[in-house]
Every structure is written in C-alpha cells, then in structure tokens.
Amino acid sequence: MASGSARADPGDSGPFGGVAECEQLDPIDAAVTPSRRVLVTGASGFIAGHLLPRLASRGHRVRAMWRGRDGPGRSSAPGVDWVEADVTRPDSLDRAVLECDVVVHLAGCSAAEPGGSLERINVVGTRNLLVAALDARVQRIVYISALGASPAAGPYFRSRFQAEDAVMSSGLEHVILRPAVVYGPSDHFVTAILAVLRKFPVFPMLGDGTFKLQPVAVEDMVDALTQSVERPDVEGGLYEVAGPDRMSFVSIVRTVGEVSGLRRPILPLPDAVASPVTRLARSAGFATPFTREQLDVLRRGSVLSGEDNPLQSVFRVKPLPFRDALEDYLSSEPTGLAGDTGPGGATCP
Ligand SMILES: NC(=O)c1ccc[n+]([C@@H]2O[C@H](COP(=O)([O-])OP(=O)(O)OC[C@H]3O[C@@H](n4cnc5c(N)ncnc54)[C@H](OP(=O)(O)O)[C@@H]3O)[C@@H](O)[C@H]2O)c1
C-alpha cells in the first residue's frame, strides 16, 4: 500500500480511534509527511515511553501494543490507543496490526532466561509479527536490533541477527536500527548505576570496566525512529545508532556520580569474588550494578563499527553529549531516573 493512501485519512474512523491534533508539527516535515497508522510493539518499555508521545505529536495515529502489564508507556502517551497482544501468541497479533501502515518493533528481551526466551521472543516473535504484518498488508517495519548483532557473538546478538534476517527477507519495506546502549528518563542503564551509587559507599565494579561504550540519548534515538517511520529514502537501510562519546564504563560511572552528586570510589571486583558477592547481594534484596551476563551484552554491543555515525550522516541529528544530556535529565527529574532492571531492559519470562 502506498504511503498517504486513503487509509491514512485523519478523518477515517476505525480501530485506531482519534489522536489529538499535532500542536507543534514541524512545518517543513508536515508538508511532505503524511499521517501514518503506526503500531508500536514493546509499548510498556523504556524507549516506547518516549516514542509514543512523539509519534502522536507528529500527527500519526498510534496504536501501542503491550502484554497487559503496567509500564511507563501506559501513563505517558495521551491520545494513543492500546492493544493487548504477545509476539509469542500469533493469534493475538492480527488485531494489533489491523489497518497499520507501519510497525515499529520494539518488543524484545536482552537477557537469556531458562526456556529459550531470546529465541522465542526475539526471533520467533519477530517472525510471528512479520507474518501478521504481511497478512494485514502493512507497508513498512522498523526493527530495533542492537549494536553488535552477529551470528557469532553469543545468544543475545545471534537472536538479534536472526531477527534482522527475517525482517530483511520478509518482503516488507524495512528499516533496521542497531542502537548502542540507550539512556534517559526511566532507562535501564544509568538508572542501575544511580541505584548502586545511592545505596552503597563504593561502586563495586565487575571486572576492570575499561571496555568502551557509546551511549545514545533516548531523544536522539526517538528522532531516528520517527524518521524511520516517515522518510521514504531510509527504506532498506541498516543503521548503527550511537552517541558522540566513546567512554569507558568506569568513566561513565564517574560521570554519573559527578552529575548526580553521588561520587563514590570504584572498587574493582575480581571474577572469583564478583559472582558470589552479586548473588548474595541480590538474594538479600540489594540493588547490584550489573550481572556478568549484562556486562557481556554491554561490552559486545559497545561502539560504532566505523567512524561514520548514521545518526548524523543519515538522520541529520547532532547527538547529545553524555554529560550534557545527563545533566538535563537529572535536573528535570529531581528524583533521578526511575526503574531498576539493568542494561538493555527486560528479562523475559
Ligand atoms: N535500551 C537499550 O539500551 C537498548 C539497546 C539496544 C537494543 N534495545 C532493544 O530495543 C528494544 C526496546 O528497548 P527498551 O529499552 O525500551 O526495552 P524494554 O524497556 O525492556 O521494553 C521491552 C518491551 O518488550 C515487551 N515484550 C517483551 N516480551 C514480549 C512479548 N512476548 N510480547 C510482546 N511484548 C513483549 C516488554 O513488555 P513487558 O513490559 O510486558 O515485559 C516491554 O514492553 C528492546 O527490544 C531492546 O532489547 C534496547
């Protein structure tokens, strides 16, 4: 179906219902960008919590797909319709994709759990969604993979790579984004660091923490996602998305400590000590920085593979420096960033 077809008529009533008129639509983009009917999966998650209001404010008609649990997206997206569905239950997806032009596929998990959840949710779940999208004649899918996706880099990155494959061979228009670790209000990354800085007099560091990361601000990520929905010319692309700063994990922890006023000495924990200490602390109900598995995900999905940053070269976004964005986030949210689930998000039942 061509973009801007009768299905995108704002006056049309249907399962999408109405979305509030955009108040601050960019006049240049408004002239060239038709309103789309967009399904966002993973709508109770961190990134969706920022994306949903942005898409709605741009005049798109947005349907948010969730599994029926509460999350930040539920409360922060006025004018968005919600649908309950699960990517592992194909029969639940038909209603979710009905009359959509674009699917932004954010549902996924980053932590391997017993029961093969990475394969079940990231790979099979993506295939289920593609089948439903093809049946419903969805025009485009925007898939969020992860920096470092590869068939040879551990179960998480393999699952991302396999899902990318499925998207690319689906026959749908597609845009694939591979973000570095994403941070911002209600994130899983800085929030986890802050939780430890608040609770402990030292920051226990698993390993030496010298590996480099290139965190990207959620606002910049949302810009890239929004353009992936709207721009015809980015179709077919696979784009890495990262911030401007390549920082060691240690320097990130130090920066978070400085900006939040919670400076703590960093205590390196050798592997032999780290695992039992982490297990003990978690079982006693204490926040711990990151598990070994989560650190492995961070370490491998760390920095851009080359010098080019598509956030600038393709999406024309000037990525926010880590310290500046963090200062903004922390000053606008006096209690700091919320949530405590660790990097890259949800564990998956
Ligand atoms: N945040 C990052 O730094 C980062 C970096 C690279 C890639 N990514 C990927 O980008 C996507 C969005 O990130 P995020 O940080 O917003 O993730 P998030 O907060 O963990 O949210 C993940 C979402 O996926 C949903 N979900 C999980 N299993 C599902 C299923 N079977 N059916 C339907 N929905 C399901 C979760 O629903 P429930 O609330 O019901 O669990 C949640 O809404 C994720 O796939 C993530 O792995 C994130």
Ligand as a Chemical Component Dictionary entry (heavy atoms), coordinates in Angstrom:
data_LIG
# 
_chem_comp.id                   LIG 
_chem_comp.type                 NON-POLYMER 
_chem_comp.pdbx_formal_charge   0 
_chem_comp.three_letter_code    LIG 
# 
loop_
_chem_comp_atom.comp_id 
_chem_comp_atom.atom_id 
_chem_comp_atom.alt_atom_id 
_chem_comp_atom.type_symbol 
_chem_comp_atom.charge 
_chem_comp_atom.model_Cartn_x 
_chem_comp_atom.model_Cartn_y 
_chem_comp_atom.model_Cartn_z 
_chem_comp_atom.pdbx_ordinal 
LIG N1  N1  N 0  17.524 0.277   25.981 1  
LIG C1  C1  C 0  18.675 -0.031  25.376 2  
LIG O1  O1  O 0  19.768 0.381   25.781 3  
LIG C2  C2  C 0  18.642 -0.916  24.144 4  
LIG C3  C3  C 0  19.810 -1.062  23.381 5  
LIG C4  C4  C 0  19.774 -1.882  22.250 6  
LIG C5  C5  C 0  18.600 -2.538  21.896 7  
LIG N2  N2  N 1  17.484 -2.373  22.670 8  
LIG C6  C6  C 0  16.269 -3.072  22.286 9  
LIG O2  O2  O 0  15.292 -2.108  21.897 10 
LIG C7  C7  C 0  14.006 -2.552  22.289 11 
LIG C8  C8  C 0  13.350 -1.502  23.177 12 
LIG O3  O3  O 0  14.244 -1.236  24.263 13 
LIG P1  P1  P 0  13.687 -0.815  25.703 14 
LIG O4  O4  O 0  14.856 -0.390  26.482 15 
LIG O5  O5  O -1 12.518 0.061   25.557 16 
LIG O6  O6  O 0  13.219 -2.235  26.210 17 
LIG P2  P2  P 0  12.339 -2.585  27.490 18 
LIG O7  O7  O 0  12.109 -1.397  28.337 19 
LIG O8  O8  O 0  12.953 -3.782  28.115 20 
LIG O9  O9  O 0  10.952 -2.999  26.841 21 
LIG C9  C9  C 0  10.825 -4.206  26.168 22 
LIG C10 C10 C 0  9.376  -4.329  25.817 23 
LIG O10 O10 O 0  9.162  -5.560  25.125 24 
LIG C11 C11 C 0  7.967  -6.127  25.646 25 
LIG N3  N3  N 0  7.912  -7.556  25.431 26 
LIG C12 C12 C 0  8.776  -8.495  25.893 27 
LIG N4  N4  N 0  8.361  -9.704  25.510 28 
LIG C13 C13 C 0  7.218  -9.528  24.793 29 
LIG C14 C14 C 0  6.308  -10.400 24.156 30 
LIG N5  N5  N 0  6.477  -11.722 24.181 31 
LIG N6  N6  N 0  5.254  -9.875  23.503 32 
LIG C15 C15 C 0  5.048  -8.545  23.473 33 
LIG N7  N7  N 0  5.860  -7.655  24.081 34 
LIG C16 C16 C 0  6.922  -8.157  24.741 35 
LIG C17 C17 C 0  8.024  -5.788  27.125 36 
LIG O11 O11 O 0  6.742  -5.966  27.672 37 
LIG P3  P3  P 0  6.518  -6.184  29.251 38 
LIG O12 O12 O 0  6.512  -4.797  29.838 39 
LIG O13 O13 O 0  5.203  -6.859  29.327 40 
LIG O14 O14 O 0  7.651  -7.028  29.731 41 
LIG C18 C18 C 0  8.445  -4.327  27.026 42 
LIG O15 O15 O 0  7.357  -3.500  26.729 43 
LIG C19 C19 C 0  14.186 -3.880  23.014 44 
LIG O16 O16 O 0  13.977 -4.910  22.095 45 
LIG C20 C20 C 0  15.637 -3.832  23.447 46 
LIG O17 O17 O 0  16.199 -5.113  23.635 47 
LIG C21 C21 C 0  17.478 -1.570  23.777 48 
# 
loop_
_chem_comp_bond.comp_id 
_chem_comp_bond.atom_id_1 
_chem_comp_bond.atom_id_2 
_chem_comp_bond.value_order 
_chem_comp_bond.pdbx_ordinal 
LIG N1  C1  SING 1  
LIG C1  O1  DOUB 2  
LIG C1  C2  SING 3  
LIG C2  C3  SING 4  
LIG C2  C21 DOUB 5  
LIG C3  C4  DOUB 6  
LIG C4  C5  SING 7  
LIG C5  N2  DOUB 8  
LIG N2  C6  SING 9  
LIG N2  C21 SING 10 
LIG C6  O2  SING 11 
LIG C6  C20 SING 12 
LIG O2  C7  SING 13 
LIG C7  C8  SING 14 
LIG C7  C19 SING 15 
LIG C8  O3  SING 16 
LIG O3  P1  SING 17 
LIG P1  O4  DOUB 18 
LIG P1  O5  SING 19 
LIG P1  O6  SING 20 
LIG O6  P2  SING 21 
LIG P2  O7  DOUB 22 
LIG P2  O8  SING 23 
LIG P2  O9  SING 24 
LIG O9  C9  SING 25 
LIG C9  C10 SING 26 
LIG C10 O10 SING 27 
LIG C10 C18 SING 28 
LIG O10 C11 SING 29 
LIG C11 N3  SING 30 
LIG C11 C17 SING 31 
LIG N3  C12 SING 32 
LIG N3  C16 SING 33 
LIG C12 N4  DOUB 34 
LIG N4  C13 SING 35 
LIG C13 C14 SING 36 
LIG C13 C16 DOUB 37 
LIG C14 N5  SING 38 
LIG C14 N6  DOUB 39 
LIG N6  C15 SING 40 
LIG C15 N7  DOUB 41 
LIG N7  C16 SING 42 
LIG C17 O11 SING 43 
LIG C17 C18 SING 44 
LIG O11 P3  SING 45 
LIG P3  O12 DOUB 46 
LIG P3  O13 SING 47 
LIG P3  O14 SING 48 
LIG C18 O15 SING 49 
LIG C19 O16 SING 50 
LIG C19 C20 SING 51 
LIG C20 O17 SING 52 
# 
